Amino acid sequence: MSNGQTEPRSLPKRIGDHAINATLLGALGLMRLLPYDTRVRAFGRITSAVIAPLAGWRRRIRANLALAWPDLPAETVERLTRSVPDQIGRTVMEFWSPDEVDTRIRDIALEGPGAPIVTGGMETGRPMILVSGHFSNYAIFRALMRQRYGELGGLYRPMSNAPFNAHYVKMMEANATPLFPRSRRGLAEMVKYVRSGHAVAILHDQHMADGVPLDFFGVKAMTALSPAEMAVKYDAPLIPIYTIRQPDGLSFRIEVEAPIPAGDPAGMMQALNDSLEARIRTHPDQWLWIHRRWRAAQEGTL
């Protein structure tokens, strides 16, 4: 039973979460009545023009760019305050359109020096740590691996909105299973899965309070060492993989970089930060600039 102090605060939050969940699901359900190309483009525009300003995303994008990329021209910053939310909206609608996405990605070829390692590892059951960031539609790669090999594990951070998180997990499971929540139990299950000879996909670009401060765009960002530590411990290649949205806004390429050389886990994760930064500098509108990636630096807690 909750005490008298916590209940007044938790009840409004639960009501608010359910209201947000109902609104989002209603909007997404209506959009699904449209043809696929139209709904993806339209929800990108709606997210950019309506959701982003209401949610304060434009302000957060400007703040992150001012910290991490201060020499970016003002007109580019303003363009990104609109193109980044558009990319987010497209990705969300693609999450909610798994059948159409499945059909469209079947013929995507893995490109890059790490591609043979990934395909060979999936075919033979070799443990692999496949790492990316919140870049473009990061779920496309997992969906493609599920099509071709039956499964690909994934680590995810549950959303704070519990009702919407349930739907989010369901959509992520449509891409590939198994999924492991970022929790003590989830991490233990993921380690067991890797030890048994499987690959797992991890997004490494979230603020981790229990991580270590590593450079990202020249600013310290708290970064988890666990992907590199797991790769070293289980002799699993640590491979950066990027799904890149193409100029038509609907199709993708997947580039697989060479594995990060095994060594000190902090050095390996710094190499992953550098790899992701290079991709973002090439395609700045495809990264989730609304993330509080540099929270510790911005709050002065480093």
Secondary structure by P-SEA (a helix, b strand, c coil): cccaaaaaaaaaaaaaaaaaaaaaaaaaaaaacccaaaaaaaaaaaaacccccccaaaaaaaaaaaaccccccaaaaaaaacaaaaaaaaaaaaaacaaaaaaaaccccccccaaaaaaaaaaaccccccccccccccaaaaaaaaacccbbbbbbbbccaaaaaaaaaaaaaaaccccccccaaaaaaaaaaaaacbbbbbbcccccccbbbbbcccccccccaaaaaaaaaacccbbbbbbbbccccccbbbbbccccccccaaaaaaaaaaaaaaaaaacccccccccccccccccccc
